[in-house]
Amino acid sequence: MSLQKHDLLHELPESREAIHLLKANSNHFAKLFDEYHDLDHAVHRIESGSESTSDEYLEDQKKKRLFLKDQLYSMIREYEASADT
């Protein structure tokens, strides 16, 4: 199985500028971005075998990561829509 990191800059390359501007101008976005980044690294360490834990814990972390990603994605799309108008 190929392990992938799910960092936002690689998953949303077309939104690189919006992500950078949001991180610089929104404390809330920056906090969620950092939480997502930390959680993504933790999940990757578990999946790569560097750390071990229960399957339930890993699934819980993946769900938290997805929840944060959804929030960040919504914020990015809202920012991009407002920048287009």
BELQUI-V297869 format. One record per residue. RES is the residue in one small letter. PSI is psi in radians with two decimals (999 if undefined). Layout:
# BELQUI-V297869
res:RES psi:PSI
res:RES psi:PSI
This chain:
# BELQUI-V297869
res:m psi:2.29
res:s psi:2.24
res:l psi:2.35
res:q psi:2.45
res:k psi:2.65
res:h psi:0.64
res:d psi:2.57
res:l psi:-0.61
res:l psi:-0.55
res:h psi:-0.54
res:e psi:-0.44
res:l psi:1.05
res:p psi:-0.50
res:e psi:-0.24
res:s psi:0.28
res:r psi:-0.81
res:e psi:-0.76
res:a psi:-0.74
res:i psi:-0.80
res:h psi:-0.81
res:l psi:-0.70
res:l psi:-0.72
res:k psi:-0.65
res:a psi:-0.50
res:n psi:-0.12
res:s psi:1.92
res:n psi:-0.65
res:h psi:-0.83
res:f psi:-0.80
res:a psi:-0.69
res:k psi:-0.83
res:l psi:-0.68
res:f psi:-0.80
res:d psi:-0.72
res:e psi:-0.78
res:y psi:-0.81
res:h psi:-0.82
res:d psi:-0.75
res:l psi:-0.69
res:d psi:-0.74
res:h psi:-0.70
res:a psi:-0.77
res:v psi:-0.75
res:h psi:-0.71
res:r psi:-0.71
res:i psi:-0.82
res:e psi:-0.53
res:s psi:-0.14
res:g psi:0.03
res:s psi:-0.49
res:e psi:2.59
res:s psi:2.61
res:t psi:3.13
res:s psi:2.73
res:d psi:-0.64
res:e psi:-0.74
res:y psi:-0.79
res:l psi:-0.80
res:e psi:-0.68
res:d psi:-0.74
res:q psi:-0.68
res:k psi:-0.68
res:k psi:-0.72
res:k psi:-0.73
res:r psi:-0.77
res:l psi:-0.72
res:f psi:-0.81
res:l psi:-0.72
res:k psi:-0.74
res:d psi:-0.75
res:q psi:-0.81
res:l psi:-0.74
res:y psi:-0.75
res:s psi:-0.74
res:m psi:-0.70
res:i psi:-0.82
res:r psi:-0.69
res:e psi:-0.74
res:y psi:-0.80
res:e psi:-0.67
res:a psi:-0.68
res:s psi:-0.50
res:a psi:-0.44
res:d psi:-0.30
res:t psi:999
